[in-house]
């Protein structure tokens, strides 16, 4: 790697590095292999097995057979060691300076400065201090295995990067060396790992742990740099493969989870009007799954493109503040309802399309005809229903607890049979977040006075048992006059319950998958006493 470490000083690095590296490897390999043959032909095999030369008084075997004097070997060894040390002191500071200039490790920023002659003086001083610490140990054998591990990891990762770039067919990977093949890189990587663990398995694990800590530090504190690395290309290839796999068949009910599309309304300053929608989404998703936040700006795109960019940045900033991991997009449309319709239909890619929409509750029902907020809301509900997506409409969202709060109380669910298991799944997901972890779930269902309330409660507990959801069950008895037609039709018919439970017993393994998306869901948040789901 000496040529790569000094590539900045070469006139034509692309030509010099391959030629110099191959010639150096051939020269050193010839010398080393010839030494093996010559030693085997001139020295007894028992003496060669004597590692420290105790049988000859601790002297060097090669010095005893050297011509004309043993000092040739001693002086040559000294010069060889000195040359290797000077080579490292020449290459290592420049490598350290290059890393500091890239800004990947903020801690090394002072070492990016060069002297008036272009020499990395500060990096050289640091390198000398590190070398002196190793010398002061008194025994280089303590450090040699660990240093060998870092060298082998360096060589191994270079081989891995070359192999990945070739296999992924990265457009910017165009090596001039025509005799290269990716299998050689994998062979080199395998040999490096094998030699590491054959030399010292605990030193190998220690070196890997140190490398992992440095990597996580760079990932957490390092500057954002984009070099088109192999890991990024591997991630893109894996994403493409996964999206194609999702298209092979319809999703199974057991794999269903809310992939959320937030329809955010913006103020005149292009900031989200209800930031607590993001808080609710963060608690519902717990940082996992797909989340897309979109908004519509009225006007023409050619005139409002800068406003759309500013609104997108504002949405991104709000998502970062609320720790919502996802994507943002802004659409410019002359008609708000049409723009929302286009977003609901087209947002997402392949199997990664949102299946649940979060929409703010309109408070302008009694306003004038000119302010058509409620009309846009109703049209959006129709579009979402036609697209067979679940709909969450938080009311009183401004009273929703912050993610740092811890709520104690009850999550009350008024259960409608037609909504299947989705209404059970939502509070279960909320309870996974630390804000709602200490809350209890209570499920209320409605019965007529002549119904068997005890049996209904027993059946509902059985249903929850198969869903593996811990909740209290309450059956509320009401007269016919107190029950709406929809509640009577969807909630109180025992035949539907019995049929559902029979199907559930036949499909116990699909317990969490009882989700029906035929109709939108109304999600009501109240300011006091927890959450009520209808």
N, C-alpha and C positions, 0 to 999 in steps of 0.2 A: 504493500500500500504506500510505499515511499513516494512513488510517482504521483499518486492521487493526492497525497498530502501536500505536495508542492506544485500542484497543477497550475496554480496562479502565477508561478514564475516561469512556466514553459512557454516557448514561442508557439508551438502547435501541439497542444495537449492530446488531441485526438490521435495524432500520429505517434508522438513520442511515448505515451504511456503504454500502449500495447507492445510496441517493439522493446522498450526498456524492461517491462515486466517479464515478458517471455524470455528475453536474453538473461535476465538476472536469475530466473527460476532454472533455466537450463544450466547456467554456470554453477550455481550453488548445488544443484542436484548432482551434477557430474563430480564435483569435488567431494561431496558427502558420500556418495555411493562408492567412489574410488577409495576413499579412506576406509570404508567398511571392508572392502576386498583386500586392501594392502595390510590392514591390521590383522585380518584373519590369516594372511599368508606369512606374517613375520612374528606374531606374538602367540604364545601358548594360550589355549582356550581357557585354562584355569586362571591365568593371570588377567585375562579380559573380564572374567566374572568378579574379580576383586574390585569392587566399586571405588573404594577409597585408597587403593594401592598399599594396603598395610603390609603385604608380603615383600614389598620393595622399599619399605620405609616411608611410605606416603608420598613418594615422588611420582611425577607424571610419566606414564609409559612412553608417550610420544616424545618426551624430552630425552629419554634414555637412548632412543634409536635415531634421534635427529643428527643431521650432519651440518656443520662440523662440530657444533657444540649445543648443549642443552639450552643455552641462553637464546638461541634462535627461536625456540618455541615460547619461552617465557616472554621475550620482547614482542613476538608476534601476537601472543594472546593479549598482552597489555594493549597493543595498538588496535587489535580487533575490537576489544571491549570499548576502548576510547572512541573508535570510529562509530560504533553502534550507538554509544551514548550521545555523541555529537549529532548524529543523524536524527535521533529522537528529539534532541534539544532544538534542532532546526525545523523539523516538521510539526511537532506537537504545538508550539506556540502559534504557528500560523493556522493550524486547525482550530485551536481555541479561539483565536481572533475571528475566524470566519463564522464560528458558531455564535460569538457575541454580536457580530455585525448583523446576523440574521434576526436577532431579537427573539429567538425562541425561548431563551432562558433569561429573564430580566435580571437575575442575580449576577450574570456575567457581563452586563452592559459596560462597566468601566474598562474592561479588557479589549474593547473594540478600537481603542485609540492606538494610532501608530506614531512612531517617532518622526522627526524631520526627514530622515533617510528612508522612511517607509518600513522600518523594522518594528515588529510587535514587542516592544520593550516590556510593557506591563505583563503581557502574557508570558514572556520569557522568564520574568522574575517569579511569577507564580509557578511555572513549570519547574524551575530550579528549587524552589521551596518544597514542592511535592517530592522531588527526587531526593532532597536532603533528608526528609522525614523517613523515606524508605531506607536510606543508608544508615541512619541512626538506629535502626532496629538491630543492627549488628549481624543479621543473618538474612541474606537475600532470599534464601530458600523459603522463608515464611511468605514472602510476597510473590515469588515467581509463579506459583500455581494460580493465584488470583489474577495476576496480570495476563497469564496465558489464557485464562477464561475470557477476559475482555477482548483480547485479540481474536480468539476463535469466534466469539459472538459477532464481532465486527465483520469478519470474513463471511460468517454464516448469513448475516442479514444482507450483505451485499449480494450474495448468491441468490437469496430469497427474493430480493427486489428485482433482480434481472429476470428470474424465472417468472415471477408474476407479471411483469411488464410484457413478456413475450406471450404467455398464455392468454392474457386478457386482450392482446392485440391493440395495445394503446397506440393511438396515432403518433404521439410524440416520441415513441421508442423506436429509433431507427439506428441501430448500431452499425458502424462502418466495418467492424471485424466480421467478415463473411463466414468464418469457420465456427461461429458460435451456435450452440444449440441449448435449449432450455434444460434438457436432461443433464447436461454437465453441471449446471447450476444446482439442480436438486441433488446430484451426487456430491458436490462440494458441501452443500448444507448438511447432508446426512453425515459426512465424514467429520465435519466440525463438531456436530452434536455428539457423535460417538467418541471422539477424542476427548471432549470435555468431561464426560462421565467416566471414561476409562482412566483419565488422569486423577481426578478427585471428585467424587459425586457431591460431597458437601460444599466444596469450593464452587462447583458448577451451580448448585442451587443458590448459594450466596450471591454469586455474580448475576444470576437471573433475577433474584429479588431486588438487588440494587438497580439493575437496568429497569425493572418494572416501576420502582419508586421514582426514578428520573423521568420515565415516560409519563407517569400520572402527574408529576409536577409540571412538566411542559404542557400537558393537556389542560391543566387547571389554571396555571399562571402565565403560560407562554403566550407570545403574540400570535395573532392569526396569520399564518403563512400558508400559501398554497403553491406546492411544487409539483402537483400532479403525481403524488406518491402512489405506490402500488396498493396500499390499503384502501385508498379512496376508489381506485379502479375496481378492487375486489368487492367493495360495498355496492358499487353501481351494478356490477355483474350479478351479485346476489339479489339485489332489489329487482332487477329485471326477471331473474329466474323465479322469484317468489310471486311476482305479479302474474306471470304466465301460468304458474301452478294454480293460483286462485281462480283463473278463468276456466279451468278444466271441468268444473261442475258447480252446482249451486251450493252455497254454504250450509253446513249441517246446523241443526238447531242447538246442538251442544256447543258449537263454536261461536254462537251469536253473542255479541257484546255491543253496547252502544258506541257507535262511531259518530261523533257529534259534529254537527254543523251549526255554528252560532251565527244568527242573523243579528248583527249589531247595528243599532241606530246611532248615527253620529250627530253631534251638536253642530252649531254654526262654526265652532272652532276646530272641527274635524277630530274631535275626541269622542270616545264611546259614551253614550248617555247613561247607560247602566253598567258600571264597572263590576257590580256584584254578580252579573251574569258570568264573568270570568272566574270569580271566586267559587260560584256554584259548580262550574264546569271542572275546575281544579279539584274540588273535593269529590265530585262524582267520578272522575277519571283516575284520581290519585296519581297523576303523572304518567299514565299508561294509555295506550290506544291512540286512535286517530282523532285529532281535533282540528277543525278548519274554521277559522273565523272570517266571515265575509261581510261586506257592506255595499250599499248602493248609493251613488252620488247622482243627483239629478243634473242633466245637462248633456252637452256634446263632448265626446272624448277628445276631439282635437283642441277644444278650448279648456278642458278641465283635466288634462293629463297631469299637470303639476299638482293639482289638488288631490287627484287620485293617489299619486305617489306619497304625498304628505299624509293622507289618511291611512295608507298601508303601513307607513312607518309608525303612526300613532297606535294602530291596532297591535303591531308587533311589540311596541314598548309596553302596552298594557298587558299583553300576554306574558311578557318577561317579568313584569312586576308581580303578577298573580301566579307566576310559576306554572303557566300552562304551556305544555310542549305541543307545538302544532304548526300550522301554516296559516297564512293570511292572504286575502285577495280583496280587491276593490273593483267594482264594476260601475262604469258610467253609463247611465241610461236616461232617456228623456222621460220615461214612465217608471216610477218606482216599483209598482206591482209587476210590470213586465220584467224589470231587471232582477227582482227576487225570484221570479219564475225561472228565468234563465239560469241563475245560480243554483237553485235547487235541482234543476235537471242535469246540469253539466259538471258540477263540482265533483272532484275525485277522479281516480284513474283505475279502471278495471275493477278488481275485487276490493280495492281500497276506496270505495265510495261511502260517504256518510249514510247512515240509516236512521239517525235521530236528529231532529232539529230542535234547537232551543230558541224560542221567540219571546221577546218582551211583551208584557201585557199592555194593551192600549188603554190609556186613561182618558182619552178624549171622546167618549161615547156621546156626550151631550153638546159637543162643540158644533160650530156652524158647518154648513155643507162644504165650505171652501176647504176646511181642514179635514181631509179624508183619511185620517189615521186609521179609524176603525174599518173603513172600506179596504184599505191595504191589508189590514190584519185578516179580515175575512177571506179576501182573495188568496192570501198566502196560505191560510188553512186549507182551502180547496185544492191548491196546487200540491201541498204536502200530502194531503189525503189521496189525490190521484196518483202521486208518485210512490204510494205505499210505504211511507216513512212514519216513524213514531214522532210525536210532537210533545215537547215539554214547554209549558207556558207558565213561568214563575210570576206569581202575583205577590206584591209586597216584597220585591227582591231587595229593596234598600234596607230591610231589617234582617237580611240574611247574615249569619255570623261570619266573622273573618276566619281565615284559615289558621291563624294562630290561636283562636279561641277554643275552648273546650266546653261543649254544651252538655247539660244533663237534663233529661226529660224523656219524653216519649215521641216516637214517630208513628203517628196514627194513619192507618190505611183503610179507606172505605173501598172495599173490594168489589169490582164488577167482573163477573165471570167471563164476559166476552173479551176482556183484555188479557186473558191468559196469565202467564207468569211474569210478564213484564213489570207489572205493578209491584210484584214481590221482589224483583231483581233490583230495582232502583234503590230502595232503602238499604238493601243488603250491600250495594256498592258504596253508598254513603257511609255506612258503618265501618268500612275498611279504612276511612280517613280518621285521623286522630281527633278531629273536631267532634265527630259523631260517635266515637268509639264507645262512650259510656251511656249512650241512649238505648232505650228499649223499644222494641217494635210491638205495636198493638194493631191487630187486624179486626175491623168491624164489618159485619155483614148484616143485612136486613132480612127479617122474616115476618110473615103474617102471623096474626094471633093464633090461627088454627094450624100453623106448621109445627113440625117436630123440631123445636129449637135445640134440644139436647143432641139429636142425631146430626143436625146440621153442624153443630160445633164439633162433634166427634169427627165427622167427615173432613171438615176443614183442617183440624189438627193432623189428621192422617195425610192430607195433601201437603201440609207444611213439613211433616216428617220426611216425606219422600223428596221434597225439595231441599232438605237439610238446612232449613231456616228456622231459627229460634225466635218465636214470637208468641205473644198472648192472643187468644182468640175470644172475641165477644160477639154474641148474636143479639141484635137489637130488634125487639118485637114492636111492630107498628100496625096501626089500623090501615084499612084500604084507603082511607081518605088522605093519609099522610104519606103515601108512597106514590111517586110519579109513575107514569106509564112505562117510561124507559127502565126505571129501577125494577119495576115489577117484572118486566119482560126479560131483562138481562141478568138480574141478580137472584130472584126468588124462586125460579123454577127448579124444583128438585130433580126433574128428569135430566136437565142439562148437567147438574152437578154429578149425578150418579153416572151418567155417560162419560163425563170427563174423568172421574175417578177410575172407572173401568179401563179406559184407555191408558191412564197413568200406570196402573198396575201391570199392564202389558208392556210398558216401555219405561221401566224403572231406571234403566241406564241413561235415559234421556230426560232426567228429571228437571234439570236447569234449563232445558231448551224449550219449555212451553211458552213460546212468545208468538203473539199474533199481532201483525202490523196492519190489519185491515182498516182500522180506524185510528184517528189521532188520539193522543192521550192528553188530558188536561191535568197539569201539575200545579197545585195551589200551595203557596207558601204563606203562612200566617205569621204575624210579628211576635206572638206570644205562645208559649207552651210547646214549642217544637215545630214539627212539620205535619201537615195533613195532605194526604194524597187522595185525589178523586180520579 
